[in-house]
């Protein structure tokens, strides 16, 4: 089984460590963005600006309601390619106009479902999330 280890980090404005990773959104251009590995998120959620910067054409109108961070928001759901270290895959992402966090979310649908296991190791040094496939 292959394992990708992603260390936790402190995000400005938060007092605790979070499992943040750098993921690339692949379109005509590649865009890097920081994303929280979020077991509570059904879909991955990124800002519309990331899609625009990558040259990805989004649906003209919102086509999906996404719940995250305790709120509901209309977004534009689209299958896109993502890359994380040595992994590259196609996933459905919901793009929202105004992301409520300083990072995107990597959710279960289309991300966790591609892996055998996602392990959050918080009582080890350094704390990390392991993606296993």
Secondary structure, DSSP 4 states (H G I P E B T S, - for coil): --EEEEE-EEPTT-SSEE-EEEEEEESSSEEEEEEEE-TT-SSEEEEHHHHHHHTPPPPSS--EEEEETTEEEEEEEEEEEEEETTEEEEEEEEEESS-SSSSEEE-TTTTGGGSSEEEEE-SSSS-EEEEE-
